[in-house]
Amino acid sequence: MIERILDLSERRSFLQVRHKCLQVLVDGTVEASIPLPEVKVVVAAEPHTTFTQAALAGLAAHGGTCVLCDEKHYPVGMLLPLQTHHIQVERFTAQARASHPTCKRVWQTIVKAKILSQHRCLERLDRVDSRLPALVKLVRSGDPANVEAQAARRYWPQVFGDPQFRRDRHAGNQNRFLNYGYAVLRAMTARAICAAGLHPGLGLHHHNRYSTFPLADDLMEPFRPLVDVAIANGLSELEPDAPLDRNAKRNIIQPLLDRYDNGHEVRSLWDWLARTASSLEKVFSKEARNLDIPAL
């Protein structure tokens, strides 16, 4: 099946459902007609975008997500399917009852995988930091020493070749591109979590009272460098204040639609996220001890 990410940010659009397809109309003309099962994420950033109830319900019924943005194109909300698994309540219960040591152990696995993913990112950019793999050995259950932050301080200045660069979601420059890419990745991760019968609102480590989907924030961490590589490669020749236009978004989104190899098995990023979320459900239900995170 073709998997699509639909970005609505430049023109006033009207979305409706006809013949089990999501139709996008601009000035009364059908610009696109996509089978609902193929639409995985819709990013609505243009302030005059309009949805019919059938469009939103159809999107949710087929497991799609919708990301809503404010006037600055910053994500402020997300629509997720209400029921995506036949034993969802049972899995919610197991998730809610997960012990603190279990959550800390899973977070340790996530942090280790994230740092190794950052190392692979720098290798792809020909910027090797031999210290990052060494930091992985220092990560303990729950990461009490915050090795994740130590790795970030080494990682970010090298990604864009700028010693002064810092990750700040409220800043301009490349951070605007990162915000957009992470918003799409977050929606993909939340969808995978729901498909596994888990609740994205019950986090392992992230517990910000203003974050509605902390588990998505947790589980997406090892996959963030895929976005970082896309921005560093595709936007390296642009100025930091370059516009977040259609071409920039295409460069950011494309890697999220690619297929990735993990131990001689090639799958889409959607599939790898689904497998990771499914393995987390098995940890919560005590069918497995460790989280399965692919080294893409």
N, C-alpha and C positions, 0 to 999 in steps of 0.2 A: 504493500500500500504506500502511496505517496504521502509524505508528511509535510504539512505546510505551516509556516508562520506568516500571519497576515498583519502587516503594519499599516495603520491608518493614521497618518500624521500630517499630510501635506494638503489634502483636499477634503472639503466637506462631503461626507459619504452617508449613504442611507443603506442599512443592512436589513435584508428580509430573507425569508425562506420560500423557495419555490421548487417543487418536485424533489424534495430531500436534499437540496443544494443551498448553500449560503450564497446569496447574491449581493454584490456590492454595486450600488448605483451611485453615479456622480452626475448631477444635473439631469436626473431622470433617465440616464442611459446606463444599461448594465455593463459595467466594466469588467466584472469577473463573476463566474458562477462555479463554485467549488463544492463537491460532495461533502456533506457535513462530517463524515468519518475521517476525512483527510485534514480537516482544520484542527490543528493541535493547540495553537496559541493565537489569539487576536490581541494586538497592542493598539489601544484606542487613545491616541494622543492629540488628535485634532479636536478642538473644543466643541465643534458643531456636529460631530459624528452622532448619528441617530440609529438606534436598534429597535426593531419590533420585538414584542415579547416572544414571538415564535423563534426569532433569531437567537436570542439569549437562551431560551429553553432548549432549542435544538442543539446548540453548541454544548451546553452542559450535559444533555442526554447522551451525547456521543463521546463524552470524556474530555471535551476541550476546555480550555481556560481562557479567560478574558482579563487582560491587564488594563486598568484605567489610569490615565495620567492627568496631572494638573496642567496649568497654562505654561509651565516651564518644562513640560514633557517628563516630569518626575513621577514615577509610579506611586499612586496613593491608594489603590484598591485592587482586588482580584476576585473574580467570580470562578468558583470551583464546583465540580459536580457534587451533589448532595449525597448520593449513594452510588458507589461504584463496585461494591463487593458484597456477595451474598451473605457473608458472616461478619459484616462490618462491626456490629455492636460487640461481638465477642472479641474482635481484634482491638477495638477501642479500649475495652476493659483490660486486656493484657498490657496494652501500651501504658495506660494510666497507672497500672500497678507495678510497672518495671522498677526495680530497686535502684537506689542511688548508686551503689557500686557498679551495677550493670550500665547505667547511663554514663558514668565516668569512664568505664572501660571502652565503651563504644566511642566516646569523644576522643580518647587517646588514639584509637585506630584512625579516626577521621583526621586528626591533626598530623599524624605521621604520613598519611596518604597525601595530604595537602602539601606538605613540605617537599615530599618526593616529586609531586606533580609540578611544583614551582621549579625544582631543579631541572626537570625535563623541559620545562618551558624555556629556561635560560639556555639550555643546550641547543634547542631549536633556533634560538636567536644568536647562537655563537657567543654567548656570554656565560661562561662556566664559573660556578662558585662551588668549590669543593667543600666548603664549610657546611652547606645546607644538608647533605646526607649525614654528616656527623651530628648535626642537631637532632636528627630523628631519634638517635639513641638516647637522647636526654629527655624525651617525652615520657612522662609518667601518667598513671591513671588520673584522668581529669585535668591533666596538664597544669598542675599547681604552680609551676615555675613560669608559665606563660611562654613556653618555647615558641609557640605560634607567632607571638609578637616579635620575638628575637629574629625569627626567620624573615618576617615581613620587613624588618628594618634593613636586612641585607638584600632582600629580593627587589623591592620596589625601585630603588635608585638605578638598578641595572636593566630593568625591563625596557624603559624608554631612553636609556643612556643619559639620564639626568640625575646627578647626585642630589639635587634639591627636591626631586619629586617625592610626594607623599600621597598616600591614598586618603582622600577626603571626599566623601560623597556630596558635600556642599560646595566644593571648589569647582572652578572652571577647568580649563585645559583638558587633558586626556581623561580626567575624572568623569566628564560628561559622557564620554563614549563608554567608559566602564559601567556607569550607572545604567545605561541603556542595555548593554549586553547582559549584565547581571539580572536585570528585571526579567528578561526573556528566559534566562537560565533558571531563575527562581520559579517562574511559572511552570516550566517544564518539570522541575523537580517536585513542585507541589502536586502536579498532575500524577506523577509516578507514585507519590506517597498515597494519594487517594485511591489509585488503582490497586495498591497493595492492601487496602482496607485499613489504613492508618489515618490518624487525624493530624494535619499539618500544624495545628495550634498547640500541640503538646511537644515542646522542644526537649532536647537533650542538654544543651549548653546555653543556647540563646534564650533569654527570658525577658527581653525588653517588653515592657508593658504596652508599648506602642506598636509592636510587631505582631501582626495577626497570624503569621505563618512561621514561627521560630524553627519548627522541625525542617522546613524547606531551607531556611538559612543555615542550619546545621549540615544537612546532607549534601548541599551544593558545594561546600567548601573545597573538596578535592578537584572539582570540575571547573572552578573559576579560572585557572590558568589557560584553559582553552580559549576563553574570551580574551585574556591578556595577550596571548600570542597573535590572535587575529588583529587586535588593535595595533600592536607593536609592528606587525608586518604590513598591514594594509594602510596604516595612517602615518607611517614613519616619515613620509615626505611632506606631510601637512603641518601647518603651524598649530600650536596648542589651542588657539582660539578658532580653528577652522569650524565651519558649521556642521551640525549633526544632520546632514542631509540624506537623501535617498541612497546615494552611493556609499556614504559612510556606514549607514545602517546595513546595507547589503553585505559589506565586508565583515561586519560584526556578526551578523546572523548566519552567514554561510557555514562557518565551522560547526555551528550547532545543528546543522542538517547533514553533516558529513557522516561517514562511517569510519569506525576506529578499530584497530587491531589490538587484541589483548590475548596473548598466548595462542596465536594461530587461529583465533576466532574473530571474525569481522562482523560487527553489528553497528547499528545506528546509535547515536548518543541517547535517543529515546529508550532503546532497548537496554543500554547499560545502566541508565538511571532507574529503569523499572527493576532490573535485577538487583541493584543495590538496595532499593526500597523494600523489595521482597525479602532480601536477606535480613534486613532490620526487623521485619515482622517476625521472622523465625527466631531472632534473638529475643524479642519480647515474649514470644510464646514458648520459649525455652526449648525449641527444636534445634537450635544452633547456639554456639557461644560467641562466634566472631562475625563481624560485619564483612561482607564481600564487596570490596571496592576495586574496580578494575584499574590496572596501570595502563592508561591509554597512551 
